[in-house]
Amino acid sequence: MVGGGQLARMTHEAGIPLGIRFKLLSDTPQDSAAQVVGEVVVGDYRDLDTLRDFARGCDVITFDHEHVPTEHLRAIEADGIPVRPGPDALVHAQDKGVMRARLDALGAPSPRHRIVTDPGDVAAFAAEGDGYPVVLKTVRGGYDGKGVWVVRDEASAAEPFRAGVPVLAEEKVDYVRELAANVVRSPHGQAVAYPVVESQQVDGVCDTVIAPAPGLPEELAGRAQELALTIAAELGVVGHLAVELFETRDAGGEPAILVNELAMRPHNSGHWTQDGAVTSQFANHVRAVLDLPLGDPRPRAGWTVMANVLGGDYPDMYAAYLHCMARDPQLKIHMYGKDVKPGRKVGHVNTYGDDLDEVLDRARHAAGYLRGTITE
């Protein structure tokens, strides 16, 4: 697995019951997954020789991020090592311009968009629609709100162009809420879809995920799952695909969806599946990249809530565990072993049950207590 973050850590955990041997390419020995995986290579995934040396002897390569250069992945494939998802699929999660062009060709619903060349072109894009504000995104390298700007005039549109990469302009969608449709697809085309979830963001970072999305019309949920499965098949995705969506209203006021982003790896909006689904996203990702039969994606309870633990006033963790576990014996805590920085994801909690308000309260209390913003 290329990438040593928490996604690799949790994917490794899912492979342990199957006796899967993991080899990890990590940036540093302190990375989240490097702390727990037995065979760790420390190196730069952007260096082709490093990547080739790492891949030698592996049965399959997969990822916990989308940043490996596409041409490097083609070289690994040419060496005879399966890459899943492959470069022809992964480029759609690496490059937002490529993604939008392909989604347009598939007829997938998307916000109005186009590549822009400078602040004056941004002003022209705004004038072509409903004016400012406009969302600007660097086509490569952004995540968790990084590489994304909301600009309200031509003067404020200069910053994104300083990165030296193409910039995508999108209309700022007046959405009801954010959703995510998570699916997993194997090399021979078997695919499963998890319930569509509501993803609540704070300052551009995922804060809370509710599964399934409350009050989502059954027809719209089915449409979102079908869209995600279609995208996975048409792009040739192998492994987990998260399709981040906006829930909006169409011209007649009826609920509708627009595609926001794609992620081809386990995803924050699927962390609830660790404890809330028959087969987690991590276990199904492992099954998919090894071309094993996929597991049942159905939920175990009426509601599951995932709340991220963000870096803040870090309390004594042992004392925090005592409080949270005594208060809620059903609580599931997942910490990543990461250094604490303000706003950084250092873990998450999962709660489940039949009363949504109660499940939400339990998750938010535990996440807040572990962060140190709740003290009783």
Disulfide bonds with the S-S distance in Angstrom:
none
